[in-house]
Amino acid sequence: MKRFVSGFFLLLLAVSVASSVPLAQAQGSPHVVVRSVYQIQRYGYAYVNETFIFSSNSTTGADVPSVTIGFGNLSSKVANYSLIGDGFSLAAQSPNGPFTVIGGGTIAPSGSKNFTLTVLMTGMVWKAANGSLVVELLARPSISITVDKIVEVVKMPPSTVLTSRPKGLKDLSAGSNVTYSNTIASLSPGIANTSIRAVITSTAEDLHPLAVYSASRTVSAAPDGTPLITDSISFENLGANQLNILVVKPLAPSGVLVTLLPPIEPRLLGPVRFALTNYIIPLSASVVASPVPPGSNYTVTYRYAPDSKYYTTSGGQVVLNLPNTPPIDAFVSGYKIAVTVPNGVRVVTAPPGAFTNVAPRREGSVSVAYAPTVGWGVESAIPGASVVFVLLLVGLIVTRSTVTEEEETEEESSTERASAMVQAFDEKTTLINGMWAEISGQDPNEFDKEYFAEVRGRLDAFRSRALQRLNEVKQKSTTQKFFDLLNQIHATEREVDRATKDKLNLYEQYYMRRMRKEVYDRLLPQYTKRLERALNQLSDELHVVQKEAKLL
């Protein structure tokens, strides 16, 4: 009997202990929303953004799956790609894809994670036998997992209308804004949706495919020793219309004074000097003799003073940090950065050799430097004008440089870090300024909370990268003044983020039909003014920090 009772109590104890141990709960599957944006650019390449948002509404969280993204028969057109997203990375794959995104880990309960795969495609536009332009389009890529919702968007350059809308998409065009879009719920894995469409020929269209076979960026020195940049672009007009303007990408702000140099042969006109408004070179009779007809080749060469953020003077040298991107928003077959200096000046750091097949949004930079030649004063062969130039160059270096040779390396790295930080904030500002037109151009019937969550996800991704750059600069700060400036930028950035999201909330309330139009119209100017004020303050502070970084 005692043995039976003891066994009974042992059984009760085991049951009690087992019931007190919590059972491990399996993670759920995330809710997946995709936004696929395919945009044809003015000069004939395509810019593709594939944004994935994974969210969990459960109490147990969710595991982010790996995703394979492909572009079907457009894969051979892939020329460049990049991935943004905390914790995500690309598995090894061929340069043309498909692209497998891994990582992401586990989503916290009621949390979310996102990534954006950006792809550049070249050769997306060509001329048909009848003279009209034909474009290859992507409505959505192939996706290896089931998604709960996908928003498909195809954007054309202004006033560039297709003869028929892409398969499965709705025409949401308004005025010069040409956009096609569609929303699909619960999409299973499948092949990419691609198509070919003709463009309605019109003089108003802003699609001008170019074959840019060579470009160069040459550094020289002005009479006072400061840098000058000469950009040269050689191209063929592959479009259906004559080319009346050329939009370029100088290392200077809009409105900079440029000198347009005539072709070497035949030299029909002298140099022409004008303000480069909106980065446009007018190809008019008063500038380059005539517009560029279809099928014709032409070379545009222009000279200007670069923005001061691209160069410093230290250790007896003028040092330039030049982006790798070519001087035009197009793919370039051959691109070269060069340095030419007068007698009495030597090249300290020469640029690398020529680049081939250069993408228009290429990352990275190149450093070049020049300085007075050692012993220049006793070289009787140097012309008098060169002696004057070297004296001015030495004066420039002395007045702008306050660091020793031992500090030079640290100064250059400080400048590079500050430039990378400014670029990250500029990218976020560009995203902010562009999102309002994007929202206004959408079909109001397609708006839902997932769309606005995706927009917030993009904002957070760009903000995270900018703050990471800011923290990197903070960690290397060597003076209290510089550190205080960085703290002020951090405070202003928080105001920019709050103002942006407040304005985004206002848009969401209105476009989701939870706010009357008269209330929206009354509040929008206030929200816009607040955001513009914060962005202007941030821009001013970034400019000050960039100048101070050169003096560290």
Disulfide bonds with the S-S distance in Angstrom:
none
